[in-house]
């Protein structure tokens, strides 16, 4: 598990899959960090159609999520992906919120001028699947 999380730590963008209350999937790209064995992201200041985001409502109703990070190359011998299935938790304050926003601040220079202030989504893995074109 640690090896897969280490692999995705340097990836810049991943995709978070949640489930809407009607059972349909909801998929969004996200910036993220890996910290304390969890995948974390935060709701930030980038423009949004509504501050009450669908992904947050979905997690509140059903915290089971999947997160996918991958590497693409025209050289297909370098392809790989990692999917983290897990339980998402929302944090508005506290040590997990602080650790997550600190990790995002370190990883993304855009946050150094304006750190995220919204909820943190923390994904605790329940299973990790991966594939690589190299054994």
C-alpha positions in Angstrom: 0.0 0.0 0.0 2.8 2.4 0.9 4.6 1.9 -2.4 1.4 2.7 -4.4 0.8 5.9 -2.3 4.5 6.9 -2.8 4.1 6.4 -6.5 1.1 8.8 -6.8 2.5 11.4 -4.4 4.3 13.2 -7.2 1.3 13.2 -9.6 -0.2 16.7 -10.0 -3.8 15.8 -10.7 -6.1 12.9 -9.8 -9.7 12.1 -10.1 -12.2 11.6 -7.3 -15.3 9.4 -7.8 -18.2 9.7 -5.5 -21.8 8.5 -5.7 -24.8 10.8 -5.9 -27.8 10.0 -3.7 -29.6 8.6 -6.8 -26.8 6.1 -7.3 -25.2 7.8 -10.4 -21.4 8.4 -10.4 -19.9 11.8 -9.9 -16.3 12.3 -11.1 -14.1 15.4 -10.6 -10.5 16.2 -11.2 -8.6 17.4 -8.1 -5.2 18.4 -6.9 -4.2 16.3 -3.9 -1.4 15.3 -1.5 -0.6 12.1 0.3 0.0 12.4 4.0 -0.1 10.0 6.9 -1.3 7.2 4.6 -4.2 9.2 3.3 -5.0 11.0 0.1 -6.2 14.6 0.9 -7.5 17.5 -1.0 -9.2 20.8 0.0 -11.9 23.0 -1.3 -10.1 26.2 -2.3 -10.8 29.6 -3.7 -10.8 28.6 -7.4 -14.1 29.7 -9.1 -17.0 27.2 -8.5 -20.6 27.4 -9.6 -21.8 26.9 -6.0 -19.9 26.7 -2.7 -22.0 23.7 -1.7 -20.3 21.2 -4.0 -21.8 18.0 -5.1 -18.8 16.0 -4.0 -19.3 17.2 -0.4 -23.0 16.3 -0.4 -22.2 12.9 -1.9 -19.5 12.1 0.8 -21.9 13.2 3.6 -24.5 10.7 2.2 -22.1 7.9 1.3 -18.4 8.2 2.3 -17.3 5.3 0.0 -15.1 6.8 -2.7 -12.5 6.0 -5.3 -9.5 8.1 -6.3 -7.5 7.5 -9.5 -4.0 8.8 -10.4 -2.1 7.8 -13.4 0.9 8.5 -15.6 0.6 8.6 -19.4 3.4 8.6 -21.9 3.6 8.2 -25.6 6.1 5.5 -24.7 3.5 2.9 -23.6 6.2 1.0 -21.7 6.0 3.8 -19.1 2.2 3.7 -18.4 0.8 3.1 -14.9 -2.2 3.8 -12.7 -3.2 3.6 -9.1 -6.7 3.5 -7.8 -7.3 4.1 -4.1 -10.7 2.9 -2.8 -11.6 4.2 0.6 -13.6 6.0 3.1 -13.8 9.8 2.8 -14.1 12.1 5.8 -14.7 15.8 5.7 -12.7 18.1 8.0 -13.4 21.8 8.6 -10.8 22.3 11.4 -8.4 20.2 13.5 -5.1 18.3 13.0 -6.1 16.5 9.8 -7.3 19.7 8.2 -4.0 21.4 9.2 -1.8 18.5 8.0 -3.6 18.4 4.7 -3.5 22.1 4.0 0.1 22.2 4.9 0.9 19.3 2.5 -1.0 21.0 -0.3 0.8 24.3 0.4 4.1 22.5 0.0 3.2 20.6 -3.1 1.4 23.4 -5.1 3.1 26.8 -5.4 -0.3 28.3 -6.2 -1.4 27.8 -2.6 1.6 29.7 -1.2 -0.1 33.0 -2.0 -3.6 31.9 -1.0 -3.9 28.6 0.9 -7.1 26.6 0.8 -9.6 27.6 3.5 -12.5 25.2 2.8 -13.2 21.7 3.8 -10.6 19.0 3.6 -11.5 15.7 2.1 -9.4 12.9 3.6 -9.5 9.5 2.0 -8.5 6.5 4.2 -7.7 3.6 1.9 -9.6 0.4 2.3 -8.0 -1.1 -0.8 -5.5 -0.1 -3.5 -5.3 -1.5 -7.0 -2.6 -0.6 -9.5 -1.3 -1.5 -12.9 2.0 -0.8 -14.6 3.2 -1.7 -18.0 6.5 -2.6 -16.3 6.5 -5.6 -14.0 
